[in-house]
Amino acid sequence: MIQLSKVSPLLPETYIPWDDEPDSDTLFMPEKLVSLEGHKLWDTLSKSQQIEIGRLEVVQVMYSCAWIRTTVLYN
């Protein structure tokens, strides 16, 4: 997997369509994977707040993966 990453890296600059605006109801990951889903606090949030939490959690996962890949590849 590390060798594949070196040969064919997945570059966020080209892979993610940064210029496209997401729809207001776009889920960034399945609700069952969001950390608060199933908690009583989840039910008090509006749909847009639930979507925003999912978006922020996806960004954190992507950042963590990029950091780990960078650490493994270049150290």
C-alpha positions as CSV (number, residue, x, y, z in Angstrom):
1,M,0.0,0.0,0.0
2,I,2.9,2.4,0.8
3,Q,4.5,1.6,-2.5
4,L,1.2,2.2,-4.3
5,S,1.0,5.6,-2.6
6,K,4.4,6.5,-3.8
7,V,3.7,5.5,-7.4
8,S,0.2,6.8,-7.7
9,P,-0.6,9.3,-4.9
10,L,-4.1,10.5,-4.4
11,L,-3.6,14.3,-4.5
12,P,-6.4,16.4,-2.9
13,E,-5.5,19.3,-5.2
14,T,-6.7,17.3,-8.2
15,Y,-8.9,14.6,-6.8
16,I,-11.4,16.8,-4.9
17,P,-13.6,19.1,-7.0
18,W,-12.9,22.2,-4.9
19,D,-14.7,24.6,-7.2
20,D,-18.0,22.7,-6.9
21,E,-20.4,23.9,-4.2
22,P,-22.0,21.0,-2.3
23,D,-25.8,20.9,-2.1
24,S,-27.2,22.1,1.2
25,D,-28.5,18.6,2.0
26,T,-25.4,16.7,0.9
27,L,-24.2,14.1,3.4
28,F,-20.5,13.9,3.7
29,M,-20.6,10.4,5.3
30,P,-23.4,8.1,6.4
31,E,-25.2,9.3,9.5
32,K,-24.6,6.1,11.3
33,L,-20.8,6.9,11.2
34,V,-21.1,10.4,12.7
35,S,-20.0,10.3,16.3
36,L,-23.1,11.8,17.8
37,E,-25.6,9.7,15.9
38,G,-27.6,7.6,18.3
39,H,-26.9,10.0,21.2
40,K,-29.8,12.0,22.6
41,L,-28.0,15.2,21.6
42,W,-28.1,14.2,18.0
43,D,-31.9,14.5,18.0
44,T,-31.8,18.1,19.2
45,L,-29.7,19.2,16.3
46,S,-31.2,20.6,13.1
47,K,-30.5,18.7,9.8
48,S,-28.0,21.3,8.8
49,Q,-26.1,21.0,12.1
50,Q,-26.1,17.2,11.7
51,I,-24.6,17.6,8.1
52,E,-22.0,20.1,9.4
53,I,-20.8,17.7,12.1
54,G,-20.5,15.0,9.5
55,R,-18.5,17.3,7.3
56,L,-16.2,18.4,10.0
57,E,-15.5,14.7,11.1
58,V,-14.7,13.8,7.5
59,V,-12.3,16.6,7.2
60,Q,-10.6,15.5,10.4
61,V,-10.3,11.9,9.1
62,M,-8.8,13.2,5.8
63,Y,-6.3,15.4,7.7
64,S,-5.3,12.5,10.0
65,C,-4.8,10.2,7.0
66,A,-2.7,12.7,5.1
67,W,-0.6,13.4,8.2
68,I,0.0,9.6,8.7
69,R,0.8,9.1,5.0
70,T,3.3,12.0,5.1
71,T,4.9,10.7,8.2
72,V,5.3,7.2,6.9
73,L,6.5,8.2,3.4
74,Y,9.0,10.9,4.3
75,N,10.4,9.7,7.7
